[in-house]
């Protein structure tokens, strides 16, 4: 059995960006069939390799557009890399985009059961965990309010509570801890620490270097889709802060 929860080798991710303005999907497909669309090629990730040991907490830092979220989506199986391989050993709970797996027209109560089913939990399991989910998310007074009326912070609370009601082998967090009030961020960090202590592998993308320094064992620094640095948290964060302070 592999000692790695995630083993990514030589990952490239290429996107084609349309040069032309297309007003609707019908026009897009007509131009596509007639081969009248022109594209610019954009490489979001360029030869990124990374192995994450089971139980490790890895932080990913980089400026906007550096490829952080793209890499997480590849690890989560949302994207398939253009080149390279990713081996994932264990179950994944991805917290990548706020509202993913939620129906914004349904209430929080309804979404707990809907999202639970999407995450693979039975109705019985969700009923057993229901009070815990509500308590952690602090949404007691809003259970019967449609999610479209929630703030982004409230949606983040519910999403985090849902993703962590059972212990996944791998937890992937993309900036979600930066949403909401300070006390709730602390609460999320405590839960992540508990999961770490119980052997869950965690990958965190955050613009908060303090958060990365508190939680992570190692850090990957991405710059324009390439690995700028990979190593111990203190060393990478020090170099990153020195460089970004110049901007």
Number of C-alpha atoms within 10 A of each C-alpha: 4 10 12 17 22 20 18 19 16 15 23 21 22 14 13 11 12 13 11 12 8 13 8 8 9 10 10 17 14 12 14 12 9 9 9 12 17 13 12 11 12 11 16 20 26 19 15 18 16 15 15 19 16 20 20 20 25 25 25 24 24 21 14 12 13 19 23 25 19 18 24 22 18 17 22 21 14 12 13 16 20 13 15 15 17 21 13 19 16 14 14 22 20 25 24 19 15 20 17 13 16 22 16 16 13 16 19 26 18 18 22 26 21 18 21 21 15 12 15 9 14 13 14 10 15 20 14 11 15 16 12 15 24 21 11 19 21 16 18 14 8 16 16 13 16 17 24 15 13 15 12 15 17 21 25 22 25 24 26 23 21 26 20 18 16 13 17 19 21 27 23 24 22 21 17 24 26 16 17 16 11 11 9 18 17 13 14 20 16 13 16 20 18 13 21 22 12 12 17 24 26 28 22 26 25 20 17 12 18 10 18 23 18 11 20 21 16 22 25 22 22 24 19 17 23 19 19 14 17 17 14 15 20 15 13 20 23 12 12 18 11 11 10 10 7 6 5
